[in-house]
Amino acid sequence: MADLGDIVTSKVRIKLLELFFGNPNEMYHVRGVVREVKEEINAVRRELTRLEEAGILKKEQRGNRVYYWVRNDYPMYGDLISLVAKATGLGAAIISNRAKIGRLNHIMFSGKFARYKDRRKDDDVDILVVGDVVLPELATLIRMEESKRGREINYTVMSREEFDFRKKRRDPFLLAILAGSRVMVVGDEETLVG
């Protein structure tokens, strides 16, 4: 299975990227980061400094604590969100269990879902799945992620034929999903939208 270790060589940096981009709305102090990633404090401090110097993280001193958080104005912010969404959590579970889930054409996370932001309304879709899907296998993975996030995940499953038909008919429900920001977990964005 593909993971961040394929392109990033530092084990500590991988853990930090997964922590910060897996929870991009969170702010962490140094000791909290050390507890989360279970690495030595000097290695964590060194990597936090490198990530801050690269412009990926921001830091602020508050009392006797130094806090770090993700800079969403970093030019590759969306790309890192996408990489981490595929390498951790539900994205990694889907990719590693792909054969059990069925013949998948596309799996798309909404941008809000990948960034851990709340949906505006209950009819917003977090995940779109296109293909011949074994629903109980997919539902099990989604239930596990719901328990981690502490909220319900709205997902829609369509066969390739239904997807193509609805797209050709310019179905408002499908067009609303495709109009939003997204992270492709399986499949190519060009063939999804094109």
TAPE-V488509 format. One record per residue. N is the residue number from 0. D_FIRST is the distance of its C-alpha to the first C-alpha in whole Angstrom. Layout:
N & D_FIRST
N & D_FIRST
This chain:
0 & 0
1 & 4
2 & 6
3 & 10
4 & 11
5 & 10
6 & 13
7 & 15
8 & 16
9 & 18
10 & 17
11 & 20
12 & 19
13 & 16
14 & 17
15 & 20
16 & 18
17 & 16
18 & 19
19 & 22
20 & 20
21 & 18
22 & 22
23 & 24
24 & 27
25 & 28
26 & 30
27 & 29
28 & 31
29 & 30
30 & 31
31 & 29
32 & 26
33 & 26
34 & 27
35 & 23
36 & 21
37 & 23
38 & 24
39 & 27
40 & 29
41 & 30
42 & 26
43 & 26
44 & 29
45 & 28
46 & 25
47 & 27
48 & 30
49 & 27
50 & 26
51 & 29
52 & 31
53 & 28
54 & 29
55 & 26
56 & 28
57 & 31
58 & 33
59 & 36
60 & 39
61 & 40
62 & 43
63 & 41
64 & 38
65 & 35
66 & 33
67 & 30
68 & 28
69 & 26
70 & 28
71 & 28
72 & 30
73 & 27
74 & 27
75 & 23
76 & 23
77 & 22
78 & 19
79 & 18
80 & 18
81 & 16
82 & 13
83 & 14
84 & 14
85 & 10
86 & 9
87 & 11
88 & 13
89 & 14
90 & 11
91 & 8
92 & 10
93 & 11
94 & 8
95 & 6
96 & 10
97 & 11
98 & 12
99 & 15
100 & 16
101 & 17
102 & 17
103 & 16
104 & 18
105 & 17
106 & 17
107 & 18
108 & 19
109 & 23
110 & 23
111 & 25
112 & 22
113 & 20
114 & 23
115 & 24
116 & 27
117 & 29
118 & 30
119 & 34
120 & 34
121 & 33
122 & 33
123 & 30
124 & 27
125 & 24
126 & 21
127 & 22
128 & 20
129 & 21
130 & 21
131 & 21
132 & 20
133 & 21
134 & 22
135 & 22
136 & 19
137 & 18
138 & 21
139 & 20
140 & 17
141 & 19
142 & 22
143 & 20
144 & 19
145 & 23
146 & 24
147 & 22
148 & 24
149 & 27
150 & 28
151 & 27
152 & 25
153 & 26
154 & 24
155 & 25
156 & 24
157 & 25
158 & 25
159 & 25
160 & 29
161 & 30
162 & 28
163 & 29
164 & 33
165 & 32
166 & 31
167 & 34
168 & 37
169 & 36
170 & 35
171 & 36
172 & 33
173 & 30
174 & 32
175 & 32
176 & 28
177 & 27
178 & 30
179 & 28
180 & 25
181 & 22
182 & 18
183 & 16
184 & 13
185 & 13
186 & 15
187 & 18
188 & 20
189 & 23
190 & 23
191 & 23
192 & 26
193 & 28
